[in-house]
């Protein structure tokens, strides 16, 4: 997904998401909770419109727990966090469930 996104292949990047993906983009101004790939696309366009120049780079990978491996073939749910300090406890609680 990220490789496709980085090379400007939005269609291939979007295919990583399930057609009925649950998208929580309320971490940005006017972000929404919605379903479907169109919501993902709308969120990306909205996010990009906020900035004069926007690029995405993986800055840091964090191990959630020693025995947890996260992998995906299709993204079915996404929740955005603007603060990593809020994200990590949420991910840990999801992996414990």
N, C-alpha and C positions, 0 to 999 in steps of 0.2 A: 504494500500500500504506500509506504513512505517513499520507496524508490520511484514508483510511478508518479507520485505527487511531485517529487523533486525534479523529475524530467518533464513536468508539465502535462502528463497524461492523466487528466482528471477523470476520464471515463474508466480507465483501468484502476485508478485509486478508489473510485466510488464502488467498484465491484467487490471490494473487500467487505462492504456492508450488506447485511441481509436486506432484502427488499422492504421488510417491515421493521427495520431497526428502530429501537427506542432511543431517542436522542435527547439528552438533557444538556442544553446549551445555556442554561440560566446563569452561568458564571460570567457572562459578558453583558454589557448594557443592552437591554431589549432582547436578550436571548430567550429562547422558548424551549418548552418541553413538547416534543412531538414524535411522530412516527414516519418512517419511510426515508428513502434516499433523497427525496427532494428537500426534506428538512436539513439533511447533512449538507447538501449543496447550498441551500439558502444561508445556513450558518457560516460556512466557509466564505461565501461572498460577503456577508455582513462583517465578519471578522476582518477580512482583507480590506474592506472599505474604511475601517477605523484608522488604518496606518498608511503613511505615505509609501513605505517600503516594507514588505513583509516576506520573510523567509523562515523556513522551519529547519532546525537542526537538532539532532538528538544531543542533549547536553549531558545527561546523567541517567544511568539506569540504576534502580534501587531494588535490592533484594527484599521482597516482602517478608518472607519467612524462610528459614533454611531448607524446608522441605516443600516449598511451593514453586511450581513452574507454571508460568502463564504463557499460553500459546493460543493461537486462534486460526481458524480457517475462514470463518465468516463472523463479522462483528454483529452481535444481536442487541447490545446495549452499550451506550456510552454516556458517561457523566463527566462533565467538565469541571475542573477545579482551577481557580486562579492562584491559589496558595498551596504549595506542596505540603505545608504543615497540616492542611485540612485533608488532602488527598490520601496520604499514607495511612492514617487511622481508618479511613473508609475502606480502602483496599484490604487492609488487614482484617476488618470485620467481615468483608465479603468472603475472603478466603477461609475464614473460620466457620462460615455457615454451611 
